[in-house]
Amino acid sequence: MAFIFAIQEFDPSPFYLLDEIDQNLDAVNAERVAKMIKKNSNTAQFVQISLRKVTLKEADHIIGVTMTPSGHSDLVMKVNLSQVEDEKPSEAVTA
């Protein structure tokens, strides 16, 4: 993780996909990583897969899939709508 963040400081990429990078961290360090990702999200887009609550609480948007007691999948979404731009309706073309 340190190597990835060092590269980001030197030559940033516009997009990062991180898969459970906080899995083996204690709560304090997982929260530090989450806050670092939140800070760096001003200059890049991050998609992070995580099950840690300390990571999820720092996220702007959360999309998840969970299983209901009946065995069906259920989509869970928390979107910060203040950051999502409204779609402007297209003007009708007159003939």
N, CA, C and O atoms as CSV, one atom per row, in Angstrom:
chain,resi,resn,atom,element,x,y,z
A,1,MET,N,N,0.827,-1.181,0.000
A,1,MET,CA,C,0.000,0.000,0.000
A,1,MET,C,C,0.876,1.251,0.000
A,1,MET,O,O,0.571,2.229,-0.682
A,2,ALA,N,N,1.951,1.215,0.758
A,2,ALA,CA,C,2.846,2.370,0.804
A,2,ALA,C,C,3.416,2.657,-0.584
A,2,ALA,O,O,3.553,3.815,-0.978
A,3,PHE,N,N,3.746,1.600,-1.316
A,3,PHE,CA,C,4.293,1.757,-2.665
A,3,PHE,C,C,3.266,2.395,-3.599
A,3,PHE,O,O,3.606,3.281,-4.383
A,4,ILE,N,N,2.018,1.952,-3.519
A,4,ILE,CA,C,0.959,2.496,-4.366
A,4,ILE,C,C,0.725,3.971,-4.047
A,4,ILE,O,O,0.589,4.790,-4.955
A,5,PHE,N,N,0.679,4.308,-2.765
A,5,PHE,CA,C,0.463,5.703,-2.388
A,5,PHE,C,C,1.658,6.573,-2.757
A,5,PHE,O,O,1.484,7.744,-3.094
A,6,ALA,N,N,2.872,6.020,-2.699
A,6,ALA,CA,C,4.059,6.784,-3.109
A,6,ALA,C,C,4.022,7.063,-4.612
A,6,ALA,O,O,4.341,8.170,-5.048
A,7,ILE,N,N,3.635,6.068,-5.396
A,7,ILE,CA,C,3.504,6.270,-6.844
A,7,ILE,C,C,2.429,7.312,-7.127
A,7,ILE,O,O,2.591,8.153,-8.011
A,8,GLN,N,N,1.336,7.254,-6.379
A,8,GLN,CA,C,0.258,8.210,-6.592
A,8,GLN,C,C,0.743,9.639,-6.345
A,8,GLN,O,O,0.344,10.560,-7.058
A,9,GLU,N,N,1.582,9.824,-5.361
A,9,GLU,CA,C,2.111,11.172,-5.097
A,9,GLU,C,C,3.023,11.640,-6.233
A,9,GLU,O,O,3.031,12.822,-6.577
A,10,PHE,N,N,3.782,10.722,-6.809
A,10,PHE,CA,C,4.758,11.073,-7.838
A,10,PHE,C,C,4.130,11.191,-9.230
A,10,PHE,O,O,4.334,12.185,-9.925
A,11,ASP,N,N,3.372,10.178,-9.627
A,11,ASP,CA,C,2.774,10.127,-10.967
A,11,ASP,C,C,1.362,9.545,-10.847
A,11,ASP,O,O,1.165,8.353,-11.087
A,12,PRO,N,N,0.385,10.366,-10.480
A,12,PRO,CA,C,-0.947,9.845,-10.175
A,12,PRO,C,C,-1.682,9.271,-11.377
A,12,PRO,O,O,-1.535,9.735,-12.508
A,13,SER,N,N,-2.467,8.263,-11.098
A,13,SER,CA,C,-3.367,7.667,-12.070
A,13,SER,C,C,-4.756,8.249,-11.806
A,13,SER,O,O,-5.039,8.650,-10.677
A,14,PRO,N,N,-5.624,8.307,-12.806
A,14,PRO,CA,C,-6.958,8.852,-12.565
A,14,PRO,C,C,-7.907,7.871,-11.875
A,14,PRO,O,O,-8.977,8.270,-11.416
A,15,PHE,N,N,-7.521,6.575,-11.796
A,15,PHE,CA,C,-8.440,5.556,-11.281
A,15,PHE,C,C,-7.662,4.478,-10.536
A,15,PHE,O,O,-6.607,4.039,-10.994
A,16,TYR,N,N,-8.184,4.054,-9.390
A,16,TYR,CA,C,-7.572,2.970,-8.610
A,16,TYR,C,C,-8.659,1.987,-8.200
A,16,TYR,O,O,-9.750,2.395,-7.802
A,17,LEU,N,N,-8.368,0.702,-8.296
A,17,LEU,CA,C,-9.249,-0.357,-7.823
A,17,LEU,C,C,-8.502,-1.103,-6.735
A,17,LEU,O,O,-7.469,-1.718,-7.001
A,18,LEU,N,N,-9.013,-1.054,-5.511
A,18,LEU,CA,C,-8.344,-1.644,-4.355
A,18,LEU,C,C,-9.242,-2.740,-3.774
A,18,LEU,O,O,-10.390,-2.479,-3.414
A,19,ASP,N,N,-8.729,-3.938,-3.686
A,19,ASP,CA,C,-9.508,-5.088,-3.236
A,19,ASP,C,C,-9.060,-5.519,-1.845
A,19,ASP,O,O,-8.004,-6.131,-1.688
A,20,GLU,N,N,-9.867,-5.197,-0.840
A,20,GLU,CA,C,-9.658,-5.582,0.552
A,20,GLU,C,C,-8.237,-5.294,1.049
A,20,GLU,O,O,-7.608,-6.145,1.678
A,21,ILE,N,N,-7.745,-4.095,0.762
A,21,ILE,CA,C,-6.397,-3.740,1.196
A,21,ILE,C,C,-6.322,-3.553,2.705
A,21,ILE,O,O,-5.233,-3.579,3.278
A,22,ASP,N,N,-7.459,-3.367,3.350
A,22,ASP,CA,C,-7.487,-3.144,4.792
A,22,ASP,C,C,-7.778,-4.408,5.598
A,22,ASP,O,O,-7.931,-4.342,6.817
A,23,GLN,N,N,-7.853,-5.536,4.942
A,23,GLN,CA,C,-8.270,-6.784,5.577
A,23,GLN,C,C,-7.397,-7.171,6.773
A,23,GLN,O,O,-7.927,-7.572,7.809
A,24,ASN,N,N,-6.088,-7.061,6.653
A,24,ASN,CA,C,-5.199,-7.518,7.718
A,24,ASN,C,C,-4.695,-6.390,8.614
A,24,ASN,O,O,-3.776,-6.593,9.408
A,25,LEU,N,N,-5.286,-5.212,8.495
A,25,LEU,CA,C,-4.880,-4.083,9.323
A,25,LEU,C,C,-5.714,-4.021,10.594
A,25,LEU,O,O,-6.869,-4.448,10.614
A,26,ASP,N,N,-5.118,-3.486,11.654
A,26,ASP,CA,C,-5.913,-3.240,12.851
A,26,ASP,C,C,-6.817,-2.030,12.582
A,26,ASP,O,O,-6.672,-1.357,11.562
A,27,ALA,N,N,-7.737,-1.762,13.493
A,27,ALA,CA,C,-8.738,-0.719,13.268
A,27,ALA,C,C,-8.114,0.658,13.078
A,27,ALA,O,O,-8.581,1.433,12.243
A,28,VAL,N,N,-7.068,0.977,13.835
A,28,VAL,CA,C,-6.435,2.294,13.745
A,28,VAL,C,C,-5.815,2.497,12.371
A,28,VAL,O,O,-6.019,3.540,11.749
A,29,ASN,N,N,-5.062,1.517,11.890
A,29,ASN,CA,C,-4.410,1.648,10.584
A,29,ASN,C,C,-5.405,1.553,9.438
A,29,ASN,O,O,-5.216,2.206,8.412
A,30,ALA,N,N,-6.456,0.759,9.584
A,30,ALA,CA,C,-7.495,0.701,8.551
A,30,ALA,C,C,-8.172,2.060,8.414
A,30,ALA,O,O,-8.492,2.489,7.305
A,31,GLU,N,N,-8.388,2.732,9.534
A,31,GLU,CA,C,-8.993,4.063,9.483
A,31,GLU,C,C,-8.033,5.074,8.864
A,31,GLU,O,O,-8.463,5.962,8.128
A,32,ARG,N,N,-6.744,4.952,9.151
A,32,ARG,CA,C,-5.756,5.844,8.528
A,32,ARG,C,C,-5.735,5.677,7.013
A,32,ARG,O,O,-5.685,6.662,6.276
A,33,VAL,N,N,-5.775,4.441,6.552
A,33,VAL,CA,C,-5.791,4.179,5.111
A,33,VAL,C,C,-7.068,4.746,4.493
A,33,VAL,O,O,-7.020,5.358,3.425
A,34,ALA,N,N,-8.200,4.550,5.150
A,34,ALA,CA,C,-9.470,5.065,4.639
A,34,ALA,C,C,-9.445,6.584,4.535
A,34,ALA,O,O,-9.936,7.148,3.557
A,35,LYS,N,N,-8.881,7.243,5.531
A,35,LYS,CA,C,-8.798,8.708,5.489
A,35,LYS,C,C,-7.825,9.177,4.415
A,35,LYS,O,O,-8.045,10.215,3.791
A,36,MET,N,N,-6.746,8.420,4.194
A,36,MET,CA,C,-5.797,8.778,3.142
A,36,MET,C,C,-6.452,8.642,1.764
A,36,MET,O,O,-6.244,9.479,0.886
A,37,ILE,N,N,-7.235,7.590,1.584
A,37,ILE,CA,C,-7.951,7.403,0.317
A,37,ILE,C,C,-8.966,8.524,0.126
A,37,ILE,O,O,-9.101,9.058,-0.975
A,38,LYS,N,N,-9.675,8.881,1.183
A,38,LYS,CA,C,-10.652,9.972,1.083
A,38,LYS,C,C,-9.953,11.271,0.696
A,38,LYS,O,O,-10.458,12.015,-0.146
A,39,LYS,N,N,-8.801,11.554,1.296
A,39,LYS,CA,C,-8.055,12.778,0.975
A,39,LYS,C,C,-7.569,12.739,-0.481
A,39,LYS,O,O,-7.661,13.738,-1.194
A,40,ASN,N,N,-7.058,11.598,-0.912
A,40,ASN,CA,C,-6.526,11.470,-2.270
A,40,ASN,C,C,-7.628,11.384,-3.320
A,40,ASN,O,O,-7.345,11.500,-4.512
A,41,SER,N,N,-8.864,11.186,-2.909
A,41,SER,CA,C,-9.958,11.096,-3.878
A,41,SER,C,C,-10.276,12.454,-4.501
A,41,SER,O,O,-11.111,12.539,-5.402
A,42,ASN,N,N,-9.625,13.506,-4.034
A,42,ASN,CA,C,-9.785,14.811,-4.677
A,42,ASN,C,C,-9.117,14.845,-6.039
A,42,ASN,O,O,-9.500,15.635,-6.902
A,43,THR,N,N,-8.115,13.988,-6.240
A,43,THR,CA,C,-7.357,14.001,-7.500
A,43,THR,C,C,-7.495,12.703,-8.291
A,43,THR,O,O,-6.993,12.621,-9.412
A,44,ALA,N,N,-8.152,11.697,-7.746
A,44,ALA,CA,C,-8.312,10.408,-8.435
A,44,ALA,C,C,-9.601,9.750,-7.968
A,44,ALA,O,O,-10.157,10.097,-6.926
A,45,GLN,N,N,-10.059,8.793,-8.761
A,45,GLN,CA,C,-11.254,8.043,-8.392
A,45,GLN,C,C,-10.826,6.711,-7.805
A,45,GLN,O,O,-9.967,6.029,-8.364
A,46,PHE,N,N,-11.421,6.336,-6.677
A,46,PHE,CA,C,-11.100,5.082,-6.011
A,46,PHE,C,C,-12.335,4.203,-5.944
A,46,PHE,O,O,-13.419,4.665,-5.589
A,47,VAL,N,N,-12.165,2.937,-6.287
A,47,VAL,CA,C,-13.164,1.913,-6.043
A,47,VAL,C,C,-12.487,0.934,-5.103
A,47,VAL,O,O,-11.472,0.329,-5.446
A,48,GLN,N,N,-13.055,0.782,-3.916
A,48,GLN,CA,C,-12.434,-0.071,-2.912
A,48,GLN,C,C,-13.426,-1.125,-2.459
A,48,GLN,O,O,-14.568,-0.816,-2.121
A,49,ILE,N,N,-12.986,-2.356,-2.456
A,49,ILE,CA,C,-13.773,-3.460,-1.941
A,49,ILE,C,C,-13.343,-3.661,-0.498
A,49,ILE,O,O,-12.160,-3.853,-0.217
A,50,SER,N,N,-14.309,-3.616,0.423
A,50,SER,CA,C,-13.973,-3.736,1.839
A,50,SER,C,C,-15.179,-4.212,2.629
A,50,SER,O,O,-16.324,-3.970,2.247
A,51,LEU,N,N,-14.910,-4.885,3.727
A,51,LEU,CA,C,-15.951,-5.295,4.659
A,51,LEU,C,C,-15.816,-4.571,5.993
A,51,LEU,O,O,-16.617,-4.789,6.903
A,52,ARG,N,N,-14.811,-3.713,6.114
A,52,ARG,CA,C,-14.514,-3.040,7.379
A,52,ARG,C,C,-15.382,-1.805,7.560
A,52,ARG,O,O,-15.473,-0.969,6.661
A,53,LYS,N,N,-16.019,-1.688,8.720
A,53,LYS,CA,C,-16.878,-0.538,9.005
A,53,LYS,C,C,-16.086,0.757,9.058
A,53,LYS,O,O,-16.583,1.808,8.654
A,54,VAL,N,N,-14.842,0.687,9.558
A,54,VAL,CA,C,-14.035,1.914,9.631
A,54,VAL,C,C,-13.745,2.447,8.235
A,54,VAL,O,O,-13.584,3.655,8.058
A,55,THR,N,N,-13.677,1.574,7.249
A,55,THR,CA,C,-13.467,1.999,5.862
A,55,THR,C,C,-14.770,2.499,5.252
A,55,THR,O,O,-14.789,3.529,4.579
A,56,LEU,N,N,-15.839,1.784,5.482
A,56,LEU,CA,C,-17.125,2.147,4.892
A,56,LEU,C,C,-17.634,3.491,5.393
A,56,LEU,O,O,-18.314,4.201,4.652
A,57,LYS,N,N,-17.322,3.858,6.634
A,57,LYS,CA,C,-17.829,5.133,7.152
A,57,LYS,C,C,-17.169,6.336,6.477
A,57,LYS,O,O,-17.716,7.438,6.518
A,58,GLU,N,N,-16.005,6.141,5.858
A,58,GLU,CA,C,-15.327,7.238,5.157
A,58,GLU,C,C,-15.756,7.352,3.693
A,58,GLU,O,O,-15.395,8.319,3.022
A,59,ALA,N,N,-16.508,6.393,3.196
A,59,ALA,CA,C,-16.868,6.358,1.776
A,59,ALA,C,C,-17.925,7.402,1.435
A,59,ALA,O,O,-18.832,7.670,2.223
A,60,ASP,N,N,-17.789,7.985,0.244
A,60,ASP,CA,C,-18.807,8.905,-0.257
A,60,ASP,C,C,-20.018,8.137,-0.781
A,60,ASP,O,O,-21.157,8.568,-0.602
A,61,HIS,N,N,-19.771,7.015,-1.419
A,61,HIS,CA,C,-20.829,6.183,-1.987
A,61,HIS,C,C,-20.555,4.735,-1.585
A,61,HIS,O,O,-19.409,4.286,-1.595
A,62,ILE,N,N,-21.605,4.016,-1.235
A,62,ILE,CA,C,-21.469,2.594,-0.891
A,62,ILE,C,C,-22.451,1.804,-1.738
A,62,ILE,O,O,-23.637,2.126,-1.803
A,63,ILE,N,N,-21.946,0.775,-2.381
A,63,ILE,CA,C,-22.783,-0.151,-3.131
A,63,ILE,C,C,-22.419,-1.546,-2.654
A,63,ILE,O,O,-21.244,-1.910,-2.643
A,64,GLY,N,N,-23.401,-2.319,-2.266
A,64,GLY,CA,C,-23.113,-3.643,-1.741
A,64,GLY,C,C,-24.199,-4.633,-2.100
A,64,GLY,O,O,-25.299,-4.258,-2.504
A,65,VAL,N,N,-23.874,-5.888,-1.947
A,65,VAL,CA,C,-24.823,-6.971,-2.167
A,65,VAL,C,C,-24.812,-7.828,-0.912
A,65,VAL,O,O,-23.749,-8.216,-0.427
A,66,THR,N,N,-25.979,-8.120,-0.396
A,66,THR,CA,C,-26.096,-8.942,0.793
A,66,THR,C,C,-27.154,-10.011,0.548
A,66,THR,O,O,-27.993,-9.873,-0.342
A,67,MET,N,N,-27.108,-11.060,1.331
A,67,MET,CA,C,-28.064,-12.143,1.166
A,67,MET,C,C,-29.161,-12.019,2.222
A,67,MET,O,O,-28.874,-11.854,3.408
A,68,THR,N,N,-30.400,-12.099,1.790
A,68,THR,CA,C,-31.530,-12.047,2.709
A,68,THR,C,C,-31.712,-13.419,3.354
A,68,THR,O,O,-31.168,-14.405,2.856
A,69,PRO,N,N,-32.468,-13.503,4.456
A,69,PRO,CA,C,-32.701,-14.809,5.095
A,69,PRO,C,C,-33.351,-15.837,4.164
A,69,PRO,O,O,-33.190,-17.041,4.359
A,70,SER,N,N,-34.085,-15.360,3.152
A,70,SER,CA,C,-34.726,-16.282,2.207
A,70,SER,C,C,-33.756,-16.794,1.151
A,70,SER,O,O,-34.117,-17.644,0.336
A,71,GLY,N,N,-32.509,-16.276,1.161
A,71,GLY,CA,C,-31.502,-16.756,0.225
A,71,GLY,C,C,-31.371,-15.934,-1.040
A,71,GLY,O,O,-30.594,-16.293,-1.925
A,72,HIS,N,N,-32.114,-14.832,-1.149
A,72,HIS,CA,C,-32.035,-13.974,-2.326
A,72,HIS,C,C,-31.029,-12.846,-2.092
A,72,HIS,O,O,-30.823,-12.415,-0.958
A,73,SER,N,N,-30.415,-12.379,-3.158
A,73,SER,CA,C,-29.484,-11.262,-3.068
A,73,SER,C,C,-30.261,-9.955,-2.976
A,73,SER,O,O,-31.319,-9.800,-3.586
A,74,ASP,N,N,-29.723,-9.027,-2.212
A,74,ASP,CA,C,-30.342,-7.726,-2.045
A,74,ASP,C,C,-29.276,-6.660,-2.256
A,74,ASP,O,O,-28.182,-6.759,-1.700
A,75,LEU,N,N,-29.584,-5.642,-3.052
A,75,LEU,CA,C,-28.658,-4.558,-3.347
A,75,LEU,C,C,-28.791,-3.474,-2.278
A,75,LEU,O,O,-29.892,-3.016,-1.975
A,76,VAL,N,N,-27.660,-3.076,-1.719
A,76,VAL,CA,C,-27.618,-2.016,-0.704
A,76,VAL,C,C,-26.850,-0.858,-1.316
A,76,VAL,O,O,-25.748,-1.044,-1.832
A,77,MET,N,N,-27.429,0.341,-1.260
A,77,MET,CA,C,-26.778,1.502,-1.851
A,77,MET,C,C,-26.918,2.708,-0.947
A,77,MET,O,O,-28.000,3.006,-0.441
A,78,LYS,N,N,-25.807,3.398,-0.753
A,78,LYS,CA,C,-25.816,4.688,-0.057
A,78,LYS,C,C,-25.049,5.645,-0.950
A,78,LYS,O,O,-23.828,5.544,-1.071
A,79,VAL,N,N,-25.751,6.559,-1.565
A,79,VAL,CA,C,-25.142,7.505,-2.483
A,79,VAL,C,C,-25.273,8.898,-1.891
A,79,VAL,O,O,-26.340,9.269,-1.402
A,80,ASN,N,N,-24.207,9.661,-1.931
A,80,ASN,CA,C,-24.232,11.047,-1.488
A,80,ASN,C,C,-24.787,11.871,-2.640
A,80,ASN,O,O,-24.045,12.276,-3.535
A,81,LEU,N,N,-26.079,12.116,-2.617
A,81,LEU,CA,C,-26.749,12.767,-3.742
A,81,LEU,C,C,-26.309,14.213,-3.935
A,81,LEU,O,O,-26.498,14.766,-5.018
A,82,SER,N,N,-25.733,14.834,-2.925
A,82,SER,CA,C,-25.268,16.210,-3.089
A,82,SER,C,C,-24.075,16.281,-4.032
A,82,SER,O,O,-23.767,17.353,-4.555
A,83,GLN,N,N,-23.393,15.151,-4.260
A,83,GLN,CA,C,-22.242,15.129,-5.154
A,83,GLN,C,C,-22.589,14.654,-6.559
A,83,GLN,O,O,-21.738,14.679,-7.447
A,84,VAL,N,N,-23.816,14.228,-6.766
A,84,VAL,CA,C,-24.236,13.725,-8.066
A,84,VAL,C,C,-24.933,14.853,-8.816
A,84,VAL,O,O,-25.899,15.435,-8.322
A,85,GLU,N,N,-24.435,15.155,-10.013
A,85,GLU,CA,C,-25.033,16.221,-10.805
A,85,GLU,C,C,-26.359,15.758,-11.389
A,85,GLU,O,O,-26.530,14.595,-11.754
A,86,ASP,N,N,-27.292,16.702,-11.465
A,86,ASP,CA,C,-28.575,16.392,-12.078
A,86,ASP,C,C,-28.387,16.218,-13.574
A,86,ASP,O,O,-27.617,16.939,-14.209
A,87,GLU,N,N,-29.106,15.247,-14.126
A,87,GLU,CA,C,-29.069,15.057,-15.570
A,87,GLU,C,C,-29.966,16.096,-16.203
A,87,GLU,O,O,-31.126,16.245,-15.818
A,88,LYS,N,N,-29.436,16.806,-17.160
A,88,LYS,CA,C,-30.205,17.836,-17.834
A,88,LYS,C,C,-31.031,17.188,-18.950
A,88,LYS,O,O,-30.502,16.427,-19.760
A,89,PRO,N,N,-32.321,17.495,-18.984
A,89,PRO,CA,C,-33.146,16.895,-20.041
A,89,PRO,C,C,-32.721,17.396,-21.418
A,89,PRO,O,O,-32.397,18.571,-21.594
A,90,SER,N,N,-32.728,16.502,-22.373
A,90,SER,CA,C,-32.360,16.906,-23.734
A,90,SER,C,C,-33.541,17.646,-24.356
A,90,SER,O,O,-34.702,17.337,-24.086
A,91,GLU,N,N,-33.223,18.613,-25.180
A,91,GLU,CA,C,-34.277,19.377,-25.831
A,91,GLU,C,C,-34.900,18.570,-26.948
A,91,GLU,O,O,-34.215,17.830,-27.655
A,92,ALA,N,N,-36.188,18.716,-27.099
A,92,ALA,CA,C,-36.898,17.995,-28.147
A,92,ALA,C,C,-36.533,18.584,-29.493
A,92,ALA,O,O,-36.433,19.802,-29.647
A,93,VAL,N,N,-36.337,17.721,-30.454
A,93,VAL,CA,C,-36.025,18.161,-31.817
A,93,VAL,C,C,-37.323,18.340,-32.563
A,93,VAL,O,O,-38.149,17.429,-32.628
A,94,THR,N,N,-37.499,19.521,-33.127
A,94,THR,CA,C,-38.725,19.773,-33.891
A,94,THR,C,C,-38.499,19.440,-35.358
A,94,THR,O,O,-37.418,19.668,-35.900
A,95,ALA,N,N,-39.529,18.901,-35.991
A,95,ALA,CA,C,-39.407,18.484,-37.405
A,95,ALA,C,C,-39.760,19.593,-38.340
A,95,ALA,O,O,-39.711,19.413,-39.557
